[in-house]
Amino acid sequence: MSSSVPSVGDVIVHKEFPPITRHRLALYCGASGDHNPIHVDIDFAKAAGFPDVFAHGMLVMGYLGQALTDAVAPSRIRSFSTRFAAITQLGAKLTCEGTVTELIEQGGEQRAKLALTTKDQNGEIKLAGEAIIAL
Amino acid sequence: MVDQSAVGRAFTPVTARVEPGRLRFFLDTLGETNPVYRDEAAAPVPPTYLFCLEMMDATVPFEFLTALGIDLARVLHGEQRFDYHAPVVIGDTLTFHPRVASVTDKKGGAMTLIVVDTPVTNQNGIHVADVSRTIVVRNARPS
């Protein structure tokens, strides 16, 4: 993108991910260091008032980050933030998107602000976030 | 219930090394195939990986929850933010300095939002990032 500056409204991030499985949650538990049993132990999840285990928010944000760095080199990301709008259930097929909302000059460089979303197969928003990238 | 007295409270700093083997486990778990992350000489870390490093090497897991008397089963992740100031690459040793930034009651005390801000420095003392997490505590109904 160093060669072509994006315009406001451009969708520069788009990626779809395979359905979330119990196996993926178990792997993420180990790979991320987040050993909260609520994501892998159905007995614990039920005792906490949930019908089943559910995805780590940070697994879903990890997918969003992957979609982002498919489009933008990691070294050009200045900030990356998100709100976890809804719990991501087992079987969710996630789609991550990012749209340019603003072109700004900040910190002595040209930057773009992106609005980021992660939705499941029903179009429900799971994550709503923002990134600022250097152009 | 956590109250304003928690604001400013700092927890044990965590020192973590960016190790190629466990980074590869993270990349494989996310199905990440981007070659930018696979150069073991100087690969950058993925954008959310700082969060993981702090958890992996914490000597007391979930210290801020136990220190504030919060039951892990009542916690949800509300928001997460990363501000990147300098590159983090394989081989770096990072130190995390977590501290409670704010405590806010919501829905008449049914929920409490706790923001923990964590500046991150590397082995050269460079301030490489700021990580901020907001957790949502689902408080027990008063009986």
HADDOCK unambig.tbl for C-alpha pairs under 7 A between the chains (distance, minus, plus):
assign (segid A and resid 24 and name CA) (segid B and resid 29 and name CA) 6.87 0.50 0.50
assign (segid A and resid 27 and name CA) (segid B and resid 29 and name CA) 6.11 0.50 0.50
assign (segid A and resid 28 and name CA) (segid B and resid 29 and name CA) 6.19 0.50 0.50
assign (segid A and resid 31 and name CA) (segid B and resid 22 and name CA) 6.84 0.50 0.50
assign (segid A and resid 31 and name CA) (segid B and resid 25 and name CA) 5.70 0.50 0.50
assign (segid A and resid 31 and name CA) (segid B and resid 26 and name CA) 4.83 0.50 0.50
assign (segid A and resid 32 and name CA) (segid B and resid 26 and name CA) 6.54 0.50 0.50
assign (segid A and resid 32 and name CA) (segid B and resid 52 and name CA) 4.80 0.50 0.50
assign (segid A and resid 32 and name CA) (segid B and resid 56 and name CA) 6.85 0.50 0.50
assign (segid A and resid 33 and name CA) (segid B and resid 52 and name CA) 5.75 0.50 0.50
assign (segid A and resid 33 and name CA) (segid B and resid 55 and name CA) 5.25 0.50 0.50
assign (segid A and resid 33 and name CA) (segid B and resid 56 and name CA) 4.26 0.50 0.50
assign (segid A and resid 34 and name CA) (segid B and resid 55 and name CA) 6.21 0.50 0.50
assign (segid A and resid 38 and name CA) (segid B and resid 73 and name CA) 6.94 0.50 0.50
assign (segid A and resid 48 and name CA) (segid B and resid 73 and name CA) 5.48 0.50 0.50
assign (segid A and resid 48 and name CA) (segid B and resid 74 and name CA) 6.97 0.50 0.50
assign (segid A and resid 57 and name CA) (segid B and resid 77 and name CA) 6.52 0.50 0.50
assign (segid A and resid 62 and name CA) (segid B and resid 48 and name CA) 5.85 0.50 0.50
assign (segid A and resid 63 and name CA) (segid B and resid 30 and name CA) 6.81 0.50 0.50
assign (segid A and resid 65 and name CA) (segid B and resid 47 and name CA) 5.84 0.50 0.50
assign (segid A and resid 65 and name CA) (segid B and resid 48 and name CA) 6.81 0.50 0.50
assign (segid A and resid 66 and name CA) (segid B and resid 32 and name CA) 6.90 0.50 0.50
assign (segid A and resid 70 and name CA) (segid B and resid 34 and name CA) 6.96 0.50 0.50
assign (segid A and resid 74 and name CA) (segid B and resid 44 and name CA) 6.99 0.50 0.50
assign (segid A and resid 75 and name CA) (segid B and resid 87 and name CA) 6.76 0.50 0.50
assign (segid A and resid 78 and name CA) (segid B and resid 83 and name CA) 6.01 0.50 0.50
assign (segid A and resid 78 and name CA) (segid B and resid 84 and name CA) 5.17 0.50 0.50
assign (segid A and resid 79 and name CA) (segid B and resid 82 and name CA) 5.47 0.50 0.50
assign (segid A and resid 79 and name CA) (segid B and resid 83 and name CA) 4.33 0.50 0.50
assign (segid A and resid 79 and name CA) (segid B and resid 84 and name CA) 5.84 0.50 0.50
assign (segid A and resid 80 and name CA) (segid B and resid 81 and name CA) 5.84 0.50 0.50
assign (segid A and resid 80 and name CA) (segid B and resid 82 and name CA) 5.23 0.50 0.50
assign (segid A and resid 80 and name CA) (segid B and resid 83 and name CA) 6.64 0.50 0.50
assign (segid A and resid 81 and name CA) (segid B and resid 80 and name CA) 5.54 0.50 0.50
assign (segid A and resid 81 and name CA) (segid B and resid 81 and name CA) 3.98 0.50 0.50
assign (segid A and resid 81 and name CA) (segid B and resid 82 and name CA) 6.02 0.50 0.50
assign (segid A and resid 82 and name CA) (segid B and resid 79 and name CA) 5.66 0.50 0.50
assign (segid A and resid 82 and name CA) (segid B and resid 80 and name CA) 5.43 0.50 0.50
assign (segid A and resid 82 and name CA) (segid B and resid 81 and name CA) 6.35 0.50 0.50
assign (segid A and resid 83 and name CA) (segid B and resid 78 and name CA) 5.98 0.50 0.50
assign (segid A and resid 83 and name CA) (segid B and resid 79 and name CA) 4.26 0.50 0.50
assign (segid A and resid 83 and name CA) (segid B and resid 80 and name CA) 6.51 0.50 0.50
assign (segid A and resid 84 and name CA) (segid B and resid 77 and name CA) 6.76 0.50 0.50
assign (segid A and resid 84 and name CA) (segid B and resid 78 and name CA) 5.30 0.50 0.50
assign (segid A and resid 84 and name CA) (segid B and resid 79 and name CA) 5.73 0.50 0.50
